[in-house]
Amino acid sequence: MAAITEEQVERVRALVASIPVGMVSTYGDLAAAAGLSSPRIVGWIMRTDTADLPWHRVVPASGRPAPHLARRQLSRLRAEGVPIADERVRLRECRWDAPAI
């Protein structure tokens, strides 16, 4: 993966911090809004730099959280009123339209 700049990290962090309670965004949506070439870059940033952010509001495009995060992530999302069915976020009902930055 190409080097990730501090500016890219800060754009992703700002977007994640902006996701409203009760809404979610996908890695791909955030990558597009931040002007990044791949959702994988967002994933890398999310794995390394989100302790102070609402990380649980970022989900794969399938709406199904990663297995190692699923229980904790879905619990937090349910508490915020995010619609979930069959352990999958119902994106059509709660997908946040991230502004380009």
Secondary structure, DSSP 8 states (H G I E B T S, - for coil): -----HHHHHHHHHHHHH--TT-BEEHHHHHHHHT-S-HHHHHHHHHHS-TTS-GGGEE-TTS---TTTHHHHHHHHHHTT--EETTEE-HHHHB------
